[in-house]
Amino acid sequence: MAAAVRDEVAAEVADLVAHGVIPGLTVVLVGDDAASATYVGAKEKASRAAGMAGETIRLPGSTTQADLLAVVEGLNADPAVHGILVQMPLPKQIDPDTVIRHIRPDKDVDGFHPVNVGKLLIGHTDGFVSCTPAGVIELLLRSGVETRGAEVVVVGRSNIVGKPMAALLMQARVGGDATVTVCHSRTRNLVAHTRRADILIAAIGQAEMITGDMIKPGAVVIDVGMNTKPDPTTAKGTRLCGDVHFASAVDVASKITPVPGAWGR
């Protein structure tokens, strides 16, 4: 499915290029966090593979908030830049909310600006949507999973995944019309909620927290989590895992998303 999406995007980009528009995505990376650098590199590579102009601006970890905002303002004003993505997390001297609010909403490809969040909540479709929730909806649609009238439980209430995920699923359109419950760290009797879910979306950020006995037989399980846990059998001494205990869930769920590189995959 990912390959199909990339091919479709490349075709759309080619059509834009034929009309004299080269979509440009600029990613700003502050500091030398290894995981962020890898992630940013993948974004740049994917952009260029699709025929877009992908550029990365790398700034030292000592960059001040004022200096970063100046870079953002320059990108806001650059007509060749259609999308701006400031990689998180940022160094402690920089307030991420201030940076997000300085990105032009029509260039905020992360969908974090309050204008885009507001458009999502009221059902407008001309704003950017947080990419992981948008990807989950795409996955459900392409898998033929019916969301209309479905009981959906989202475990996690982050601004990046949980909240926009719930908002998308509630919209009155294809890929929405679901009855949504959002669970979190203060939810009482979590298993009572997860076991009635037709579609269970785990985005809590806790390694293998959701086990097979917490899942309704035949449910569709989407595991958004990406965690590491100790594993002395690997060279690094750790392994990747999701928020769902895959081994106990795979025989309960009708459909489930494995975490690439995780145990048993």
C-alpha positions, 0 to 999 in steps of 0.5 A, spaced: 500 500 500 505 504 501 508 503 494 502 504 491 501 511 495 508 513 493 506 511 485 500 515 486 504 521 489 509 521 484 504 521 478 500 527 481 507 531 482 509 529 475 502 533 473 504 539 477 511 539 474 508 539 467 504 545 469 510 549 471 510 547 479 515 543 482 512 542 489 518 543 494 518 541 501 523 543 506 525 540 513 529 544 518 533 539 523 536 543 529 541 539 533 544 532 532 539 527 534 541 521 531 534 518 530 531 525 528 537 525 522 535 518 520 528 520 519 529 527 516 534 523 511 528 519 509 523 524 508 528 528 503 529 521 500 522 520 499 520 527 496 526 527 491 524 520 489 517 522 488 519 528 483 519 533 489 524 538 491 526 536 497 531 540 501 534 539 509 536 545 513 541 543 518 542 548 524 546 547 530 544 545 537 546 551 540 541 555 535 537 560 538 529 561 538 530 567 534 534 564 529 530 558 528 524 563 527 528 567 522 529 561 518 522 559 518 520 566 516 524 566 510 521 559 508 514 562 509 516 568 504 519 563 499 514 561 493 519 555 491 517 552 498 510 549 499 511 545 505 515 546 511 517 541 516 521 543 523 523 536 526 521 535 533 524 534 538 527 541 539 533 543 543 530 545 550 532 553 549 526 553 543 519 553 545 516 548 539 509 551 540 512 558 538 515 555 532 509 551 530 505 558 530 510 561 526 509 556 520 504 559 515 498 554 516 498 553 508 505 550 508 504 547 515 505 539 512 505 537 519 498 539 521 500 542 527 498 549 527 492 551 530 489 553 524 489 546 521 487 543 527 481 547 527 479 546 520 480 538 522 475 539 528 470 542 524 470 538 518 474 542 513 478 539 508 483 544 505 488 544 511 493 539 512 492 533 517 497 530 522 500 525 517 500 518 522 492 519 523 491 521 515 495 514 514 491 510 518 485 512 515 488 511 508 490 504 511 483 502 513 480 505 506 485 501 502 484 495 506 476 495 505 475 496 513 468 499 514 468 505 519 461 507 518 458 506 525 464 502 527 466 502 535 473 505 535 477 505 541 483 510 540 488 508 546 492 515 547 490 522 547 497 526 544 496 532 539 500 528 534 496 522 534 490 521 539 486 527 538 487 528 530 485 520 530 479 521 533 477 527 530 478 524 523 474 518 525 468 522 527 467 526 520 461 525 516 464 522 510 468 516 507 473 513 512 469 517 518 462 516 521 465 512 527 463 512 534 470 513 537 472 512 545 479 515 546 482 512 552 489 515 556 493 514 562 487 516 567 482 511 564 479 506 568 478 499 566 482 500 560 480 493 558 473 494 558 473 499 553 478 495 548 475 489 548 468 492 545 472 495 539 471 493 532 477 497 530 483 498 536 488 504 535 494 503 539 498 510 540 500 510 547 507 509 547 508 504 552 511 497 549 507 491 548 501 494 553 495 492 549 495 484 549 491 479 546 486 478 551 484 486 551 482 485 544 475 483 541 475 477 537 475 479 529 477 486 531 482 490 526 488 492 530 492 498 528 499 499 532 502 506 531 507 505 537 514 505 536 518 503 542 525 499 544 525 494 549 531 489 552 533 483 548 539 480 549 539 476 543 540 482 538 547 485 537 544 492 540 541 488 546 534 491 544 529 490 539 523 494 536 516 493 538 509 496 538 504 498 543 501 491 541 504 485 544 503 482 536 504 474 538 498 474 543 494 479 538 495 476 531 491 470 532 485 474 535 485 480 530 482 479 523 487 484 521 493 487 524 499 492 523 506 489 525 511 493 527 517 492 521 523 489 525 519 487 531 519 480 534 517 475 529 517 479 523 
